Amino acid sequence: MSRDVLFFDLDGTLIDSAVGITRCVAYALERMQQPVPPPAELRRWIGPALRTSFTPLFGDAQRVEQAVALYRERFELHGWQEHDVYAGIGEVVQGLHAAGHRLAVVTAKNEPHARRIVEHLPFGGCFEDVIGATADGVRSHKPELIAEALQRLSLAPAQCWMIGDRRMDIEGARHHGMRNVGVLWGFGGREELSAAGAGSLAGTPAELARLLAR
């Protein structure tokens, strides 16, 4: 029996990356002489593409690119290490891999950064590929990222699930007519995921495993 292919988001699904992301955003804003929002507001930057979040602040494309470059400058030195793996998710990933599922990471994070993080996860070897954003931002939104994953792995949407914590994950999956699960331990929450039309919601990694085993 062929197993479903599972696409996992990274930030807010596999790792709690709030510290690394928010510190890098703050660094970029400080260097651009912009006021740094309070921590609760900075958490909203987790999930969307960087340019999506910087554009309303700066408007001017050149300043947006400067802010993105500053963010990445700090991320490459420190930010990529500033995260915690969610309790229980590693065991679930390893169990799904052992059961014969093909797994990939599909994230709006810059692909080289995402690869570096996944390679250092204790369960990173379970993932067949890591699909992330291009440096120029041409591929940075979930519908495009999922399309790239489908093409790279020679898959049809009907074979796959998208698993993530933000509305972008659900909207990206629905764009392709793909099954999806919204996870509640990340940064989106029940209301956001339900409003986006999540097919199922998982409150814990163990619940996610049970949903996918049906």
N, C-alpha and C positions, 0 to 999 in steps of 0.2 A: 504494500500500500504506500503510495507516495505521500509524503508529509507536507504540510503547509510550510511556506517560507515566511519567516518572521523578520520584519524590519523594526529595529529598536531605535527610538530617539536616544540621544546621549544625556544632555543636561536635563535634570529633573526626572529622568527615567532610570538611568543606570547610575549616575553620579549626582550628588548634591554639590553643584559647582558655584553656589551663590557667592562665596567668599572671593574666589578667583575672578569671576566675571564682574562683580560690583567694584572690586578694587581696581580693575583695569579700566572700567568706565570712569571711575572717579579720577584716576591718573590722567586719562585723556582730557577730561573736562578741566582739571586744574591746569594742565599744560596749555590748554586753549583759553585760559582765563575766564572760564564759565563757572557759575555757582554750581556746587555739587548738591544734588537733591538728597533728602533723607534716605536712610537705608531701605525703608519700605517701598519708596518710589523707584529706587535703583533696581530692586528685584524684578520690576516689570521688564527690564532689559533682557531677562533670561528667556530665550526662546526665539524672538524675532531676529531677522537678519540685522547686523550692526547698522548698515546704512539706513534701514527702515527706522531705527531708533534715533540715529544722529541727525537725519535730514530735517525733522521739524525744529530742532534746536538751531541748526546752522543755515539751512536753506541753500546756501551757496555750495555747489558741488565740490569745489576745490577745498573748502574748509571741512566738508564731510569726509573727503578722502584723507585729509590731514589727521582728523580725529580717529579714523579707522586705523591709520598707520601707527598712531601713538598707542592706541589700545593694544595692537598686536605686538608693539615693541615690549610692553610690560608683560604681555601674556607669554611671549616666547621665553622670557627670563624666569618669571615666577608663576604667572597665572595658571599655566597648564598643570602645575602640581597642586594647586590650591583647591582640592575637592575631597569629598568623602564618598565612598561607595555605599549606597543604601543597603541597610541590613537585609539579608535574605535574597537580594536580586542575583548575586553571583551563583548561588546554588540553583536558582530557578533557570538561569541561562545554561548552566552546565547540564542540568537535567533535560532541558529541551534539546540541547545538542546531542546528548547521549541517546535520546529517543529518536534521533534521525532527522530532526528539523534542520534545514539550512537557515542560517542566521546572518544578518547584516546590520550594520549601524547606518542610519540615515539621519543626518543632522545638519542644521543650518550653520554650524561652526565651520570655520576654515578647515578644509580637508587635511592639510598637513598637521595642523594642531590636533584635530580629532584623531587622526591615525596615531600620533604620538601618545595621546592619552590612552586609547584603546590598547595599544601594544603593551602598556605598563599595567593594565588591569590584570588581576590574577586569573580572570576568566576570558581575557582578550583573545586568546587563541581559538575560542569557539566561533568567532565571527569570520565569515568568508571574505567580507569586504567592508570597507568604511567609505561611505559616500558622503561628501561634505561640500561646502560652498567653495566656489573658485575665488581666488584672490581679488579678481576684478569685479566680483559681485554679479557677473552675468548669470551664474547659477547660484541662487541663494535662498529661494523660497521653496517650501515643501512640495508643491506640485512638480516643480522642475527637478528637485532632488530625488523624488520618488521615480520620476520618469527616467532619470539617469540610472538609478538602481535597477529598474526593470530592464533597461537596455543592456547594462553591463552583465547582468546575471541571466540574460535571455529568459525572462519570465513574463507571464501574463498576469494582470492585476488579480484575476480570480484565484490565482495560486497563493496569494500573499495576504498578510495582515500588517497593519501599521500600529505600533504600540508607542504611545507618547503621553506627555502630561499637559500639553498646551493645545489650544484650539487650532493652531497651525498644523499640528499633526493630524487631527481629525479632518480638518478641511482639505488637507493634501490627500488623505486617503479617499475621502468622498469624491474629490475631483476625478480620481481614477476608478471610482466604483469599487474600492477595495474595502475589505472588512477591517475593523479597527477596534482597539481597546484604549480607553482613556485611563491613565493611572492617577490615583488620588494622593500619592505621596510626594509629588513634585510641586510645580509652581503655578499650575492653572487652577485646580480645584473643581469640585463637583458642578458648580453653577456654570462656569466657563465651558467645561467639557460637554455638559448636557446641552447647553445652548448651541454648541457647534455641531450637535447631532451624533455624539459618540454612540457606536453600536453597543458597547458594553463598558462598564466601569469596574475597575479593580481597586479595592482599598489597600491591599497588601500584595507583595510579590507572590505569596502562597496562593492568594485568590486568583492572581493572574495565571498561575500555572494550572489551576483547576479550570478556569475559563477556556484555556487553550487546549486542554485535554478532552473537552467534550466531543 
